[in-house]
Amino acid sequence: MNRITIHDWRKGHLDAMSFVTDAYYLRIANQLAAIGTSLSGDGGLDKGLMKEVALSLAYYFEDVVSGIGVWQAFTTKHKELYDRFLPFYEIDEASYYPDEVNRVDVAFLVWLYVQKSKSESVINPENPFLMMLSVALYEVLDEAFERAPINDDLLNLLQAEAVEADFFPIKGLMMRLATQSFLLRPFIEGRREAIDGEIDAILGDTIEPSPRAYEFKTILAFNRTTGPLSLYTRDWLVLMLRQWGMEAQAARVAAIESLPFGLYLLDGFDDCHLFVQDASGCSYKVLRDAFDGSLVDAQLREHKVLVSSLVKYDGEWMPNGLSAWYTTRLPFDELVRLKASQEQERGKGDIFRARSKKKSMRYFKTAQDYLDWLKQDFGLSEYMDMPDDFMKIDRPAVYLSEEEGLLYVPGGARVIYDRDNPYYDPVFARANALGFLVSEAVAPKELVRYLVDNRMLPDAHLKHLHSAERGLELVQQNMDFMARCLRNDGY
């Protein structure tokens, strides 16, 4: 087994500085890894994944023992949303102690790390090997719990950062929480493609690795939901602050607003603020001294367009992440034209949005039936034609969304249960409904929210060794959680 080093430990810690408790928790991590590796043999977890699982459980152990609050942020919010501390597992709530280690906590974290390494499939959380492994790993933590050292220094350090009046300590804490905490780190890769695309759209793909990494962390921490409940990092931090009894700072963090990385036209400035507007015409007053370096008046007269994210903290807007300037307004004007074109296209969907208030779902036997409906009900051209591949689609469905207009769902009529849907196919649904729930490539999040709220995926299930009924129950009782946890589109 490759031993876990102090470098490995600090790389995933909420603070990279050394603490007197590091040696103890590193020893626990290696003990967990050794047990997991011996149990895995040739058919279990590979050594790299077992190392990640062991580290995550050691961080969880330190978190619970020391009152850091990452884990309790999750169980507190899960309890608020679903009236139980954890998904999936049978829990005697009277004997579950959120501030102690619990066997089901370990089982969930083992499942989470394995699941996030197997994005092409959904792992049964009651997989017999994972459950057996979880019991063995839990026994290590349970036996060590009473004598484990409390990392007061880490807790005090985090709390000191949280009470700083300045924004940047809070930003640093949020970025580390999003990228280094054991609970949120497994969700980074699922957000990477979309965030990289956002950076490339504004700065191109020639940006150096270091500033790109910094901007990636900024966008992830401020403009993306993350973690097993798909919350903004701000919301995870608020839950921790409330556990620490820091209600005033929790309210301050909860009030943070963030605008996307993009272009902002400079309208003017005074001694304290810059006045900018976005492509939609909304205006913002941005603190002048929040920019790196000096922004002298002569420079500002040359600057035309700000490239940045913006964040509002404690009542003031300021730049967030990388900032640059164009000395011409042409890029902004092009963005305005693009946005106007997008709004025009969106306006074409108003006829569908109006219908959504009456009946949200439509089901069709063939793609031709769908086209005939468009022509008859919405007056689309009789000469409208579609590619051959589109015309071969069987049993399509349509969701009329108030936000997005018309969402076309190939094969949806065979999967979505509705008393008005004559094409529902239970056999097909049992094989495919889970993909609708957990994959953004199969069904858009707006549709999935509607399906979950209205219980329209009744055959979505997991394969289960004990019984088909239990596999069905696991999904049906945890639908909203599974969509939050397994999708990457901000469900």
C-alpha positions as CSV (number, residue, x, y, z in Angstrom):
1,M,0.0,0.0,0.0
2,N,1.2,3.5,-0.8
3,R,1.2,5.3,2.5
4,I,-0.7,8.6,2.9
5,T,1.8,11.4,3.5
6,I,1.6,14.6,5.4
7,H,1.6,16.4,2.1
8,D,-1.5,14.3,1.1
9,W,-3.2,15.2,4.4
10,R,-2.6,19.0,4.1
11,K,-3.6,19.1,0.4
12,G,-7.2,18.3,1.3
13,H,-7.3,20.1,4.7
14,L,-9.4,23.2,5.3
15,D,-6.1,24.9,6.1
16,A,-2.7,23.9,4.8
17,M,-0.8,25.0,7.9
18,S,0.5,22.4,10.3
19,F,-1.4,21.5,13.4
20,V,-0.3,19.5,16.4
21,T,-3.1,17.0,15.7
22,D,-2.0,16.2,12.2
23,A,0.2,13.2,13.1
24,Y,-2.7,11.6,14.9
25,Y,-5.2,12.0,12.1
26,L,-2.7,11.0,9.5
27,R,-2.1,7.8,11.4
28,I,-5.9,7.2,11.4
29,A,-6.0,7.8,7.7
30,N,-3.3,5.2,7.1
31,Q,-5.0,2.7,9.4
32,L,-8.2,3.1,7.4
33,A,-6.4,2.8,4.1
34,A,-4.6,-0.4,5.2
35,I,-7.9,-2.1,6.3
36,G,-9.7,-1.0,3.2
37,T,-6.9,-2.2,0.9
38,S,-6.8,-5.6,2.7
39,L,-10.5,-6.0,2.4
40,S,-10.6,-4.9,-1.3
41,G,-8.2,-7.6,-2.6
42,D,-8.5,-7.9,-6.4
43,G,-12.2,-7.2,-6.7
44,G,-12.8,-4.1,-4.4
45,L,-11.6,-0.5,-4.6
46,D,-8.4,0.3,-6.3
47,K,-5.6,1.7,-4.2
48,G,-6.0,5.3,-5.4
49,L,-9.7,5.4,-4.6
50,M,-9.2,3.7,-1.2
51,K,-6.7,6.3,-0.4
52,E,-9.3,9.0,-1.1
53,V,-11.9,7.2,0.9
54,A,-9.5,6.9,3.9
55,L,-8.5,10.5,3.8
56,S,-12.2,11.6,3.6
57,L,-13.1,9.6,6.6
58,A,-10.1,10.9,8.6
59,Y,-11.2,14.5,7.7
60,Y,-14.7,13.6,8.7
61,F,-13.4,12.2,12.0
62,E,-11.4,15.3,12.8
63,D,-14.4,17.4,11.7
64,V,-16.9,15.7,14.1
65,V,-14.4,15.4,17.0
66,S,-13.4,19.1,16.7
67,G,-16.8,20.7,15.9
68,I,-15.6,22.1,12.6
69,G,-19.1,21.7,11.3
70,V,-18.8,20.6,7.7
71,W,-20.5,17.3,8.3
72,Q,-23.2,18.8,10.5
73,A,-23.9,21.4,7.9
74,F,-24.9,18.4,5.7
75,T,-27.0,16.5,8.2
76,T,-28.7,19.6,9.5
77,K,-29.8,20.7,6.0
78,H,-30.8,17.2,5.0
79,K,-32.9,16.9,8.1
80,E,-34.5,20.3,7.3
81,L,-35.3,19.2,3.7
82,Y,-36.3,15.6,4.2
83,D,-37.0,15.2,7.9
84,R,-34.2,12.7,8.4
85,F,-30.4,13.1,8.9
86,L,-29.2,11.0,5.9
87,P,-30.5,9.5,2.7
88,F,-30.9,5.8,1.9
89,Y,-30.2,4.1,5.2
90,E,-32.5,2.9,8.0
91,I,-31.7,5.2,11.0
92,D,-33.0,5.1,14.5
93,E,-33.1,8.9,14.9
94,A,-33.2,8.5,18.7
95,S,-29.8,6.8,18.7
96,Y,-28.2,9.0,15.9
97,Y,-25.9,11.6,17.4
98,P,-24.9,14.3,14.9
99,D,-21.8,15.3,16.9
100,E,-20.4,11.8,17.1
101,V,-19.3,9.2,14.6
102,N,-22.0,7.0,13.2
103,R,-21.9,3.9,11.1
104,V,-24.3,5.3,8.6
105,D,-22.2,8.4,8.2
106,V,-19.2,6.2,7.2
107,A,-21.5,4.2,4.8
108,F,-22.7,7.4,3.1
109,L,-19.2,8.8,2.7
110,V,-17.8,5.5,1.3
111,W,-20.7,5.4,-1.2
112,L,-20.3,9.1,-2.1
113,Y,-16.6,8.8,-3.0
114,V,-17.1,5.5,-4.9
115,Q,-20.1,7.0,-6.7
116,K,-18.3,10.1,-7.8
117,S,-15.5,7.9,-9.2
118,K,-18.1,6.0,-11.3
119,S,-20.0,8.7,-13.1
120,E,-21.2,6.4,-15.8
121,S,-23.4,4.4,-13.4
122,V,-25.4,4.7,-10.2
123,I,-23.9,2.7,-7.3
124,N,-26.4,1.0,-4.9
125,P,-25.7,2.6,-1.5
126,E,-26.5,-0.8,0.0
127,N,-23.9,-2.6,-2.1
128,P,-22.8,-5.5,0.1
129,F,-19.1,-4.9,-0.3
130,L,-19.5,-1.2,0.5
131,M,-21.6,-2.0,3.5
132,M,-19.0,-4.5,4.8
133,L,-16.2,-2.1,4.2
134,S,-18.0,0.7,6.0
135,V,-18.5,-1.4,9.1
136,A,-14.8,-2.3,9.2
137,L,-13.8,1.4,8.8
138,Y,-16.4,2.6,11.3
139,E,-15.1,0.3,13.9
140,V,-11.7,2.0,13.7
141,L,-13.2,5.5,14.2
142,D,-15.6,4.3,16.9
143,E,-12.8,2.7,18.9
144,A,-10.7,5.8,18.7
145,F,-13.5,8.4,19.3
146,E,-13.1,9.0,23.0
147,R,-9.4,9.6,22.9
148,A,-9.1,11.5,19.6
149,P,-7.6,15.0,20.0
150,I,-9.7,18.1,19.3
151,N,-8.2,20.4,16.8
152,D,-9.1,23.6,18.6
153,D,-6.5,25.6,16.6
154,L,-8.2,24.8,13.3
155,L,-11.6,25.7,14.6
156,N,-10.3,29.0,16.1
157,L,-8.5,29.9,12.9
158,L,-11.7,29.3,10.8
159,Q,-13.8,31.3,13.2
160,A,-11.2,34.2,13.3
161,E,-11.4,34.4,9.5
162,A,-15.2,34.4,9.6
163,V,-15.4,37.4,11.9
164,E,-13.1,39.6,9.7
165,A,-15.0,42.6,8.4
166,D,-13.0,42.4,5.1
167,F,-14.4,40.3,2.3
168,F,-11.2,38.5,1.3
169,P,-10.8,36.3,4.4
170,I,-14.4,35.2,3.8
171,K,-13.6,34.6,0.1
172,G,-10.6,32.5,1.0
173,L,-12.6,30.4,3.4
174,M,-15.3,29.8,0.8
175,M,-12.8,28.9,-1.9
176,R,-11.1,26.3,0.5
177,L,-14.5,25.0,1.5
178,A,-15.5,24.4,-2.1
179,T,-12.2,22.9,-3.3
180,Q,-10.6,21.3,-0.2
181,S,-13.3,20.1,2.2
182,F,-14.0,16.4,2.2
183,L,-17.7,16.9,1.6
184,L,-17.5,19.2,-1.4
185,R,-14.3,18.2,-3.1
186,P,-15.8,15.2,-4.9
187,F,-18.0,17.5,-6.9
188,I,-15.3,19.6,-8.5
189,E,-14.8,17.5,-11.6
190,G,-18.5,17.5,-12.4
191,R,-18.5,21.3,-12.6
192,R,-15.2,21.6,-14.5
193,E,-16.4,21.5,-18.1
194,A,-19.0,24.2,-17.7
195,I,-16.7,26.5,-15.7
196,D,-13.8,26.1,-18.1
197,G,-16.2,26.9,-21.0
198,E,-17.3,30.1,-19.1
199,I,-13.7,31.2,-18.7
200,D,-12.8,30.4,-22.3
201,A,-15.9,32.3,-23.6
202,I,-14.5,35.5,-22.1
203,L,-10.7,35.1,-22.0
204,G,-10.1,32.4,-24.6
205,D,-8.1,29.3,-24.0
206,T,-4.6,31.0,-23.8
207,I,-4.9,32.1,-20.2
208,E,-2.0,30.9,-18.0
209,P,-2.7,27.9,-15.7
210,S,-2.3,29.8,-12.4
211,P,-4.8,32.6,-13.1
212,R,-7.1,30.1,-14.7
213,A,-7.1,27.9,-11.6
214,Y,-7.8,31.0,-9.4
215,E,-10.7,32.0,-11.6
216,F,-12.0,28.4,-11.6
217,K,-12.0,28.4,-7.8
218,T,-13.7,31.8,-7.7
219,I,-16.6,30.7,-10.0
220,L,-17.0,27.4,-8.3
221,A,-17.2,29.0,-4.8
222,F,-19.5,31.9,-5.8
223,N,-21.5,31.0,-8.9
224,R,-22.1,27.2,-8.8
225,T,-24.0,24.9,-6.5
226,T,-22.0,22.1,-5.1
227,G,-21.9,19.3,-2.6
228,P,-24.4,16.4,-2.0
229,L,-27.3,18.9,-1.6
230,S,-26.4,21.2,-4.5
231,L,-26.1,24.3,-2.4
232,Y,-24.0,27.4,-3.0
233,T,-20.8,27.4,-1.0
234,R,-22.2,30.5,0.7
235,D,-25.1,28.4,2.0
236,W,-22.8,25.6,3.3
237,L,-20.7,28.3,5.2
238,V,-23.9,29.8,6.7
239,L,-24.8,26.4,8.1
240,M,-21.4,26.1,9.7
241,L,-21.5,29.7,11.1
242,R,-24.8,29.0,12.7
243,Q,-23.4,25.9,14.4
244,W,-20.6,28.1,15.8
245,G,-23.2,30.5,17.2
246,M,-22.1,33.3,14.9
247,E,-25.5,34.5,13.8
248,A,-24.5,38.0,12.8
249,Q,-21.8,36.8,10.5
250,A,-24.1,34.0,9.1
251,A,-26.6,36.7,8.1
252,R,-23.8,38.7,6.5
253,V,-22.6,35.7,4.4
254,A,-26.2,34.7,3.6
255,A,-26.7,38.2,2.0
256,I,-23.7,37.7,-0.4
257,E,-24.8,38.3,-4.1
258,S,-22.6,37.2,-7.0
259,L,-22.7,38.1,-10.7
260,P,-21.2,35.9,-13.4
261,F,-17.8,36.4,-14.9
262,G,-18.4,38.7,-17.9
263,L,-18.2,42.1,-19.5
264,Y,-19.3,45.3,-17.7
265,L,-19.4,48.7,-19.4
266,L,-17.8,51.5,-17.5
267,D,-20.2,54.5,-17.3
268,G,-18.2,56.7,-15.0
269,F,-16.4,57.0,-11.7
270,D,-15.9,59.2,-8.7
271,D,-13.3,59.1,-5.8
272,C,-14.9,56.0,-4.2
273,H,-16.7,54.0,-6.9
274,L,-16.9,52.9,-10.5
275,F,-20.2,52.9,-12.2
276,V,-20.7,49.9,-14.6
277,Q,-23.6,48.2,-16.3
278,D,-24.1,44.7,-17.7
279,A,-25.3,43.7,-21.1
280,S,-28.9,43.7,-19.8
281,G,-28.6,47.4,-18.8
282,C,-28.5,46.8,-15.0
283,S,-26.2,49.2,-13.2
284,Y,-23.8,48.6,-10.3
285,K,-21.7,50.8,-8.1
286,V,-18.3,49.1,-7.5
287,L,-15.8,50.0,-4.8
288,R,-12.8,51.6,-6.5
289,D,-10.2,50.6,-3.9
290,A,-11.2,46.9,-4.2
291,F,-9.2,46.7,-7.4
292,D,-5.6,45.5,-7.3
293,G,-3.2,48.3,-8.0
294,S,-4.0,52.0,-8.4
295,L,-6.8,53.0,-10.7
296,V,-5.9,56.6,-11.4
297,D,-8.3,58.9,-13.2
298,A,-6.2,59.0,-16.4
299,Q,-6.3,55.2,-16.6
300,L,-10.0,55.0,-16.1
301,R,-10.6,57.5,-18.9
302,E,-8.9,55.1,-21.2
303,H,-10.7,52.0,-19.9
304,K,-14.1,51.2,-21.5
305,V,-15.1,47.6,-20.4
306,L,-14.4,45.7,-17.2
307,V,-13.8,42.0,-17.5
308,S,-14.6,40.4,-14.1
309,S,-17.0,38.7,-11.8
310,L,-18.7,41.0,-9.3
311,V,-19.7,40.2,-5.7
312,K,-21.8,42.2,-3.2
313,Y,-20.6,41.8,0.4
314,D,-21.7,43.9,3.4
315,G,-23.7,46.2,1.0
316,E,-20.8,46.9,-1.4
317,W,-20.1,45.6,-4.9
318,M,-16.5,44.7,-5.7
319,P,-14.6,42.7,-8.3
320,N,-14.2,39.0,-7.6
321,G,-11.5,36.9,-9.2
322,L,-9.5,38.0,-12.3
323,S,-10.1,41.5,-13.5
324,A,-9.0,43.0,-16.8
325,W,-9.9,46.0,-19.0
326,Y,-10.7,46.7,-22.7
327,T,-9.9,50.1,-24.0
328,T,-12.6,49.7,-26.6
329,R,-16.3,49.0,-26.0
330,L,-16.6,46.8,-29.1
331,P,-16.6,43.5,-27.1
332,F,-19.4,44.8,-24.9
333,D,-21.5,46.0,-27.8
334,E,-21.1,42.6,-29.5
335,L,-22.3,41.0,-26.2
336,V,-25.3,43.3,-26.1
337,R,-26.2,42.3,-29.7
338,L,-25.8,38.6,-28.8
339,K,-28.0,38.9,-25.8
340,A,-30.7,40.8,-27.8
341,S,-30.6,38.0,-30.3
342,Q,-31.0,35.4,-27.5
343,E,-33.9,37.3,-26.0
344,Q,-35.5,37.4,-29.4
345,E,-35.2,33.7,-29.7
346,R,-36.5,33.3,-26.1
347,G,-39.4,35.5,-27.0
348,K,-40.4,32.9,-29.6
349,G,-41.1,30.5,-26.7
350,D,-43.7,32.8,-25.1
351,I,-46.5,31.0,-26.9
352,F,-45.3,27.8,-25.2
353,R,-44.9,29.4,-21.8
354,A,-48.5,30.7,-22.0
355,R,-49.7,27.1,-22.6
356,S,-47.6,25.8,-19.7
357,K,-50.0,27.2,-17.1
358,K,-52.8,25.0,-18.5
359,K,-51.1,21.8,-19.2
360,S,-47.3,21.2,-18.8
361,M,-46.8,17.8,-20.4
362,R,-47.7,16.5,-23.9
363,Y,-47.0,13.0,-25.2
364,F,-46.8,11.7,-28.8
365,K,-46.6,8.4,-30.6
366,T,-44.2,9.5,-33.3
367,A,-42.1,12.5,-34.2
368,Q,-44.6,13.2,-37.0
369,D,-47.4,13.5,-34.5
370,Y,-45.3,16.1,-32.6
371,L,-44.7,18.1,-35.7
372,D,-48.4,18.0,-36.6
373,W,-49.2,19.3,-33.1
374,L,-46.8,22.2,-33.5
375,K,-48.3,23.1,-36.8
376,Q,-51.9,22.8,-35.7
377,D,-51.7,24.3,-32.2
378,F,-49.1,26.9,-32.7
379,G,-49.4,27.8,-36.4
380,L,-45.9,26.8,-37.4
381,S,-45.2,26.5,-41.1
382,E,-46.8,23.5,-42.9
383,Y,-43.5,23.3,-44.8
384,M,-41.4,22.9,-41.7
385,D,-39.1,19.8,-42.1
386,M,-36.9,17.9,-39.8
387,P,-33.8,15.6,-40.4
388,D,-34.4,11.9,-40.8
389,D,-32.8,11.0,-37.5
390,F,-35.3,13.3,-35.7
391,M,-38.2,11.7,-37.5
392,K,-37.2,8.3,-36.3
393,I,-37.6,9.2,-32.7
394,D,-40.3,7.1,-31.0
395,R,-42.7,8.2,-28.3
396,P,-41.4,11.7,-27.7
397,A,-42.7,14.0,-24.9
398,V,-42.8,17.7,-24.5
399,Y,-42.5,19.8,-21.3
400,L,-43.9,23.3,-21.5
401,S,-41.8,25.2,-19.0
402,E,-42.6,28.7,-17.7
403,E,-38.9,29.4,-17.6
404,E,-37.6,27.7,-20.8
405,G,-40.6,27.4,-23.1
406,L,-40.7,24.1,-24.9
407,L,-38.4,21.3,-23.8
408,Y,-38.4,18.3,-26.2
409,V,-37.7,14.9,-24.6
410,P,-36.9,12.0,-27.0
411,G,-38.5,8.8,-25.7
412,G,-40.0,10.6,-22.7
413,A,-43.5,9.3,-23.3
414,R,-42.3,5.8,-22.5
415,V,-40.8,6.8,-19.2
416,I,-43.0,9.5,-17.7
417,Y,-46.1,8.3,-15.8
418,D,-49.2,10.4,-16.3
419,R,-52.8,9.4,-16.5
420,D,-53.0,11.5,-19.7
421,N,-50.0,9.5,-21.3
422,P,-51.2,6.5,-23.2
423,Y,-47.7,5.5,-24.2
424,Y,-46.2,4.8,-20.8
425,D,-44.2,1.6,-20.9
426,P,-43.4,0.2,-17.4
427,V,-40.8,-2.2,-18.7
428,F,-39.0,0.5,-20.6
429,A,-39.4,2.9,-17.7
430,R,-37.8,0.4,-15.2
431,A,-34.7,0.2,-17.5
432,N,-34.4,4.0,-18.2
433,A,-36.2,6.2,-15.7
434,L,-33.2,6.4,-13.4
435,G,-31.2,8.1,-16.2
436,F,-33.9,10.7,-16.5
437,L,-33.5,11.5,-12.8
438,V,-29.7,11.7,-12.5
439,S,-28.3,12.6,-15.9
440,E,-28.3,16.1,-17.3
441,A,-27.5,14.6,-20.7
442,V,-30.9,12.7,-20.7
443,A,-33.3,15.2,-19.2
444,P,-33.1,19.0,-18.4
445,K,-33.3,19.9,-14.7
446,E,-36.5,22.0,-15.2
447,L,-38.3,18.9,-16.4
448,V,-36.8,16.7,-13.7
449,R,-37.9,19.1,-10.9
450,Y,-41.5,18.8,-12.3
451,L,-41.3,15.0,-12.5
452,V,-40.0,14.7,-9.0
453,D,-42.5,17.2,-7.5
454,N,-45.3,15.3,-9.2
455,R,-44.0,11.7,-8.6
456,M,-44.0,10.9,-12.3
457,L,-41.1,8.4,-12.3
458,P,-42.6,5.7,-10.3
459,D,-40.5,2.9,-11.8
460,A,-37.1,4.5,-11.3
461,H,-35.1,2.0,-9.2
462,L,-31.7,0.6,-8.4
463,K,-30.8,-3.0,-8.8
464,H,-30.7,-4.6,-5.4
465,L,-29.5,-8.1,-4.3
466,H,-32.0,-8.4,-1.5
467,S,-35.2,-7.5,-3.4
468,A,-36.5,-5.5,-6.3
469,E,-38.8,-3.7,-3.8
470,R,-35.9,-2.4,-1.8
471,G,-34.2,-1.2,-5.0
472,L,-37.4,0.7,-5.9
473,E,-37.8,2.1,-2.4
474,L,-34.2,3.5,-2.3
475,V,-34.9,5.7,-5.3
476,Q,-38.5,6.6,-4.6
477,Q,-37.7,7.8,-1.1
478,N,-34.7,9.7,-2.2
479,M,-35.5,11.1,-5.6
480,D,-34.9,14.8,-4.9
481,F,-31.7,14.0,-3.0
482,M,-30.4,11.8,-5.8
483,A,-31.0,14.5,-8.4
484,R,-29.2,17.1,-6.3
485,C,-26.3,14.8,-5.6
486,L,-25.7,13.1,-8.9
487,R,-26.5,15.8,-11.5
488,N,-24.0,18.5,-12.4
489,D,-26.4,21.2,-13.7
490,G,-27.4,23.0,-10.5
491,Y,-30.7,21.0,-10.0
